[in-house]
């Protein structure tokens, strides 16, 4: 397991992407099924909570 906030790097080297928000797992997908809108939702919500 590796904690990265560099999405392109994570997609290049991982088999699976997990998204954790406010201490809860909100995304768990194989890298091949990852869509940009799912990541945008996580990161946009993160900014709104700041």
N, C-alpha and C positions, 0 to 999 in steps of 0.2 A: 504494500500500500504506500502511496505517495500523495502528499497534499500539494496540489498545484493550483494556482489561479491563472496559469497561462493555458488557456483552453486548447489552442492549436498544438502546443507541446504535449498536453495530456492526450489529445486525440491521436497524435502520431505514435506514442509509445505505450498506450494502454489498451487492454481488451475490454474494459468496462469503465464507465464513468458513474461516480456517485456524487450526488449533490446534497449538501447538508445546509440547512437554513434554521437559525435559531435553535440549534442542537437537535434537530429532527431530520431524518432522511427524507428528502423530497424528490429525489431522482435516483434511479438505479437502472441503467440501460447498458447493453453492449455498445461499444463505441460505434459500431456500424449502424446502429439505429438512432444515434443521437441527432437531434434536429436543433437548429439554431434557436428556434422560438422557445424551446425548453430552457436553454441556457439563459436567454435574454430574460425570461420570467424570473429566474433565480437572481440574476445580477441586478435587474431593475428593482425587484422587491428589496434587495439588500440596500440599495441606495436610498430608497424611499424611507426605510426604517432608520437611517442614520440621522 
